[in-house]
Amino acid sequence: MILSTILLAAASGLSFPPPGAYRYTASMSGQSLGSWSLSVTSKAEETEIDETASANVHGMQLQASAVLALGPDLAPTKYNGSYRTPTQNPTVSVVLTPSSATVVGALNNQPQQVALGANTSHFVVIEPGLLAGLFALPAQLAAWKDPSVTCITPATAQAQSLGTNAVSPSARPAGVDAGDAVLSIDHPIALTIWYDPGTFVPDEIVVPSQNAVVTRVR
């Protein structure tokens, strides 16, 4: 099984951040928000991203853990999230096929079906405030060559089109390696991901509308 996955990836020319641990910190308007830890592992015919996060937003302590599984073509196959706030501890799960997704626990415990959006060929799973989906995005979009994908937000069971912007930022942030490539997203929210083009590991994520910056710790 592992050999077949390696051969498929090699034949398809797919690349993904290598197995290992990755740590990030974030700030908003110059104020520290917290830390995010991700672990990438290869299991049979899937890649798994395990994430833990701890943040303090406007004096509110937030914690979360999540697991995002990707198939041999880097398409998401399942997501499980557990979140903790001062008032509630919601959990959510998403199971995906190439054309549909089932979300449980977002707004209630009844399964909600989400269809692949028109003019898109792949899903991505991105939970606001968490990094697993954004971490995978540069490698996914490079592999698929899709101008847009259907983005699922697990906590709300919403699906929106996520599109790239061909116009790169005019300025490279201080601290970003000179050799880093950039992925610009223009909707549903404008952001840029600076990443190592050899490994597809994100080094910095910038969300201008929130004056937020996520930086890899090395």
MARPAVO-426024 format. One line per 8 residues: number of its first residue (from 1); for each residue x, y, z of N, C-alpha, C. Coordinates in steps of 0.02 Angstrom, whole numbers, plus 50000, padded with zeros to 5 digits. Layout:
<nodes>
NUM	X,Y,Z,X,Y,Z,X,Y,Z  ...
</nodes>
This chain:
<nodes>
1	50041,49940,50000,50000,50000,50000,50043,50063,50000  50095,50064,50043,50138,50123,50046,50176,50131,49980  50200,50075,49952,50237,50078,49889,50193,50105,49834  50130,50082,49831,50085,50106,49779,50073,50181,49785  50068,50206,49846,50059,50278,49857,50119,50317,49832  50179,50292,49848,50240,50326,49826,50244,50327,49750  50229,50270,49719,50232,50266,49646,50180,50311,49614  50120,50315,49642,50068,50359,49615,50090,50431,49620
9	50116,50451,49678,50138,50519,49687,50194,50537,49638  50241,50490,49629,50297,50503,49584,50272,50509,49513  50226,50465,49493,50201,50467,49424,50161,50530,49412  50127,50555,49463,50085,50614,49454,50124,50679,49464  50186,50673,49488,50226,50732,49501,50201,50772,49560  50168,50740,49609,50141,50775,49666,50195,50786,49719  50193,50844,49750,50238,50859,49805,50198,50884,49864  50222,50869,49924,50188,50890,49985,50241,50899,50040
17	50228,50944,50087,50276,50951,50142,50294,50883,50173  50358,50871,50185,50379,50806,50210,50353,50792,50280  50348,50728,50299,50326,50711,50367,50371,50746,50418  50339,50769,50472,50375,50803,50524,50331,50850,50562  50362,50888,50607,50325,50936,50649,50338,51006,50625  50286,51047,50626,50290,51117,50604,50255,51160,50656  50286,51217,50672,50257,51261,50723,50251,51331,50696  50196,51364,50715,50182,51432,50691,50158,51475,50750
25	50171,51540,50744,50142,51589,50790,50105,51640,50748  50059,51676,50780,50020,51726,50743,50015,51790,50783  50006,51845,50747,49995,51909,50779,49941,51947,50741  49907,51991,50776,49856,52034,50746,49870,52105,50770  49880,52150,50721,49898,52219,50737,49958,52223,50783  50005,52176,50772,50066,52176,50811,50062,52141,50878  50002,52120,50898,49993,52086,50962,49992,52010,50953  50029,51975,50995,50032,51902,50990,49964,51870,51002
33	49947,51820,50961,49884,51785,50969,49892,51717,51002  49945,51680,50983,49954,51614,51010,49998,51572,50966  49992,51505,50973,50035,51460,50936,49995,51403,50906  50021,51376,50851,49990,51322,50814,50043,51269,50800  50029,51206,50813,50076,51152,50800,50043,51102,50753  50080,51083,50700,50055,51036,50651,50104,50978,50644  50077,50919,50635,50118,50859,50624,50093,50825,50561  50139,50814,50514,50122,50781,50450,50148,50709,50453
41	50103,50661,50440,50121,50591,50438,50092,50559,50375  50125,50506,50352,50100,50467,50295,50074,50401,50322  50012,50385,50305,49981,50323,50328,49949,50288,50268  49979,50231,50249,49954,50193,50192,49944,50239,50132  49882,50246,50109,49869,50287,50049,49842,50356,50066  49860,50382,50124,49837,50449,50142,49891,50486,50180  49886,50552,50177,49929,50596,50216,49885,50628,50269  49910,50632,50330,49871,50660,50386,49906,50720,50416
49	49867,50773,50427,49892,50832,50462,49856,50837,50529  49893,50831,50583,49865,50838,50650,49884,50907,50677  49835,50942,50702,49846,51011,50724,49821,51022,50795  49859,51060,50834,49836,51086,50898,49849,51161,50898  49803,51198,50929,49808,51270,50929,49787,51298,50996  49819,51352,51016,49801,51388,51077,49808,51462,51063  49754,51500,51073,49756,51571,51057,49716,51611,51108  49734,51675,51112,49697,51722,51154,49675,51780,51110
57	49609,51783,51097,49582,51834,51052,49537,51880,51092  49556,51943,51096,49517,51993,51133,49502,51969,51205  49553,51938,51235,49546,51915,51304,49511,51849,51312  49491,51818,51258,49456,51754,51260,49505,51698,51243  49512,51649,51288,49558,51594,51276,49523,51541,51234  49556,51522,51179,49528,51473,51133,49578,51417,51122  49553,51356,51119,49596,51298,51104,49561,51254,51053  49600,51218,51014,49571,51175,50963,49620,51121,50944
65	49592,51066,50921,49631,51013,50890,49593,50990,50828  49630,50969,50777,49599,50949,50715,49642,50898,50679  49610,50856,50639,49645,50808,50597,49616,50814,50527  49660,50826,50478,49641,50830,50408,49676,50775,50369  49638,50731,50336,49666,50676,50298,49659,50691,50223  49712,50676,50186,49714,50688,50114,49728,50622,50078  49696,50613,50021,49707,50553,49981,49771,50558,49939  49786,50507,49898,49847,50508,49858,49852,50566,49810
73	49795,50594,49789,49795,50653,49744,49792,50718,49783  49800,50715,49849,49798,50772,49896,49728,50800,49907  49677,50769,49880,49608,50790,49894,49589,50770,49965  49555,50813,50002,49535,50795,50071,49484,50739,50071  49492,50692,50117,49445,50637,50124,49406,50640,50189  49435,50670,50242,49399,50678,50305,49432,50731,50348  49391,50759,50392,49415,50810,50439,49378,50800,50504  49414,50805,50559,49384,50802,50626,49412,50859,50668
81	49368,50899,50697,49390,50955,50737,49356,50956,50805  49394,50977,50855,49368,50984,50923,49391,51051,50949  49343,51094,50968,49358,51163,50986,49336,51177,51058  49373,51220,51091,49356,51237,51160,49357,51313,51169  49300,51340,51191,49294,51410,51207,49271,51415,51280  49269,51476,51309,49246,51482,51378,49174,51459,51389  49134,51457,51335,49063,51441,51344,49040,51376,51312  49079,51348,51266,49057,51287,51233,49117,51247,51207
89	49104,51183,51192,49155,51138,51167,49129,51099,51107  49120,51132,51050,49091,51098,50992,49141,51051,50959  49113,51001,50925,49153,50957,50883,49120,50955,50814  49159,50939,50763,49133,50938,50695,49172,50885,50656  49139,50854,50608,49172,50806,50564,49148,50817,50493  49193,50803,50446,49176,50808,50375,49203,50746,50340  49161,50714,50301,49182,50657,50259,49170,50677,50187  49221,50669,50145,49217,50696,50077,49228,50641,50025
97	49191,50648,49970,49202,50609,49909,49223,50660,49856  49240,50637,49796,49258,50686,49744,49203,50736,49726  49140,50720,49740,49086,50764,49718,49042,50791,49773  49049,50766,49834,49006,50790,49889,49041,50782,49956  49013,50816,50005,49040,50812,50073,48982,50809,50123  48993,50773,50178,48944,50768,50231,48975,50799,50294  48941,50850,50321,48965,50885,50380,48919,50869,50438  48948,50850,50495,48909,50834,50555,48934,50876,50613
105	48887,50908,50648,48904,50943,50709,48920,51016,50700  48909,51043,50641,48923,51113,50629,48873,51157,50666  48812,51162,50641,48760,51201,50673,48715,51158,50716  48713,51094,50702,48675,51046,50741,48705,50977,50728  48676,50925,50757,48703,50859,50749,48675,50821,50691  48635,50854,50649,48608,50822,50590,48657,50829,50532  48671,50774,50496,48717,50778,50440,48692,50827,50387  48738,50867,50361,48722,50915,50309,48762,50899,50247
113	48728,50893,50190,48761,50876,50128,48783,50939,50091  48844,50938,50067,48871,50995,50029,48896,50969,49962  48873,50999,49909,48893,50977,49842,48953,51016,49817  48991,50985,49773,49047,51019,49740,49019,51076,49699  49051,51135,49706,49026,51194,49672,49034,51190,49596  48992,51228,49562,48995,51231,49489,49063,51256,49466  49088,51228,49412,49151,51248,49382,49212,51236,49427  49205,51190,49475,49262,51170,49515,49268,51094,49513
121	49329,51069,49525,49341,50997,49521,49365,50967,49587  49380,51009,49636,49406,50985,49699,49378,51024,49758  49374,50989,49816,49361,51022,49880,49427,51039,49915  49425,51090,49956,49475,51100,50008,49436,51113,50073  49469,51100,50129,49437,51110,50195,49479,51160,50234  49450,51218,50249,49486,51270,50285,49441,51296,50341  49464,51287,50403,49428,51312,50461,49459,51378,50482  49421,51433,50483,49450,51497,50505,49481,51491,50574
129	49541,51518,50581,49576,51515,50644,49621,51455,50652  49615,51406,50607,49659,51348,50608,49700,51345,50543  49754,51307,50545,49802,51310,50490,49806,51249,50445  49779,51193,50466,49790,51131,50427,49771,51139,50354  49712,51169,50341,49690,51177,50272,49733,51225,50232  49753,51280,50264,49797,51328,50230,49867,51298,50220  49890,51259,50266,49955,51226,50261,49957,51182,50198  49903,51147,50184,49901,51101,50126,49889,51137,50060
137	49864,51198,50062,49839,51231,50002,49891,51241,49946  49951,51266,49961,49999,51275,49906,50013,51211,49867  50023,51156,49903,50037,51092,49869,49975,51068,49830  49916,51076,49859,49855,51054,49824,49845,51092,49759  49848,51158,49762,49834,51198,49702,49889,51189,49650  49951,51177,49671,50005,51164,49624,49993,51098,49588  49967,51048,49625,49955,50982,49596,49896,50983,49548  49843,51019,49566,49781,51017,49528,49779,51067,49470
145	49816,51122,49477,49814,51176,49426,49744,51205,49418  49705,51205,49473,49636,51231,49471,49636,51307,49485  49602,51347,49444,49596,51418,49459,49550,51432,49519  49504,51385,49532,49461,51392,49591,49441,51323,49615  49426,51318,49680,49405,51256,49711,49346,51271,49757  49311,51220,49779,49257,51228,49827,49285,51222,49898  49279,51275,49937,49307,51277,50004,49252,51265,50055  49261,51214,50097,49213,51199,50150,49239,51226,50217
153	49196,51262,50252,49211,51285,50320,49174,51239,50368  49208,51193,50402,49173,51143,50443,49127,51172,50497  49148,51224,50532,49108,51250,50588,49040,51275,50567  49033,51296,50504,48969,51323,50481,48938,51281,50426  48973,51231,50403,48950,51188,50347,48938,51229,50284  48971,51285,50277,48964,51326,50218,49015,51306,50165  48996,51313,50102,49041,51301,50046,49044,51363,50003  49104,51385,49988,49113,51444,49946,49168,51430,49896
161	49168,51468,49842,49221,51462,49793,49283,51497,49820  49340,51462,49816,49404,51492,49835,49444,51501,49771  49462,51563,49756,49497,51577,49693,49564,51609,49704  49610,51596,49659,49677,51624,49662,49680,51690,49624  49729,51729,49641,49740,51794,49610,49807,51792,49574  49806,51806,49509,49867,51802,49469,49916,51858,49486  49892,51911,49519,49934,51968,49535,49969,51955,49602  50035,51952,49602,50073,51941,49663,50080,52005,49703
169	50089,52000,49769,50100,52059,49810,50161,52098,49786  50159,52163,49791,50213,52204,49766,50274,52202,49811  50264,52186,49875,50320,52187,49923,50325,52120,49958  50386,52096,49964,50399,52034,50002,50408,52052,50075  50370,52021,50120,50376,52039,50191,50446,52027,50218  50466,52069,50264,50531,52060,50297,50532,51992,50331  50587,51956,50323,50593,51892,50355,50575,51833,50311  50540,51846,50254,50523,51793,50208,50583,51779,50162
177	50601,51716,50155,50660,51698,50115,50653,51724,50044  50710,51746,50016,50709,51774,49948,50686,51724,49896  50695,51659,49910,50675,51608,49862,50604,51584,49869  50567,51609,49919,50499,51586,49929,50453,51606,49872  50408,51560,49855,50355,51574,49807,50295,51601,49845  50246,51629,49808,50188,51657,49841,50124,51633,49807  50075,51618,49849,50008,51600,49826,49961,51654,49850  49927,51688,49803,49881,51742,49821,49809,51718,49812
185	49769,51724,49864,49699,51706,49863,49658,51771,49864  49609,51776,49819,49570,51839,49818,49500,51831,49847  49474,51771,49853,49409,51761,49885,49404,51688,49909  49367,51674,49962,49319,51718,49996,49350,51772,50040  49415,51766,50055,49450,51819,50091,49519,51825,50061  49542,51887,50053,49607,51899,50023,49663,51881,50072  49709,51840,50050,49767,51822,50090,49823,51800,50045  49884,51800,50071,49941,51775,50034,49978,51723,50077
193	50002,51672,50043,50041,51619,50076,50110,51618,50043  50161,51634,50082,50230,51629,50059,50255,51560,50079  50283,51522,50031,50302,51453,50045,50366,51434,50009  50399,51384,50036,50459,51357,50006,50439,51317,49943  50461,51336,49883,50438,51301,49823,50466,51231,49816  50518,51215,49855,50545,51148,49852,50508,51098,49895  50480,51122,49951,50446,51077,49998,50371,51092,50004  50350,51151,49980,50281,51175,49987,50261,51188,50060
201	50310,51198,50103,50296,51215,50172,50284,51290,50177  50225,51313,50201,50213,51384,50210,50260,51414,50263  50289,51472,50247,50331,51508,50293,50295,51568,50325  50250,51599,50288,50213,51656,50315,50146,51662,50280  50094,51676,50318,50027,51687,50291,50005,51757,50314  49983,51798,50267,49965,51867,50282,49891,51877,50263  49852,51903,50310,49781,51919,50299,49773,51994,50309  49779,52034,50256,49779,52107,50264,49717,52135,50297
209	49657,52109,50282,49596,52137,50309,49592,52131,50385  49628,52083,50413,49628,52074,50486,49694,52096,50517  49738,52123,50474,49805,52144,50498,49838,52087,50536  49830,52026,50509,49854,51966,50543,49911,51934,50503  49960,51908,50539,50016,51875,50508,50031,51810,50546  50037,51755,50509,50054,51691,50537,50125,51674,50513  50170,51658,50559,50240,51649,50542,50264,51581,50566  50301,51547,50523,50330,51483,50542,50388,51493,50590
217	50392,51452,50642,50446,51456,50691,50498,51404,50672  50560,51426,50663,50614,51380,50643,50676,51390,50686
</nodes>
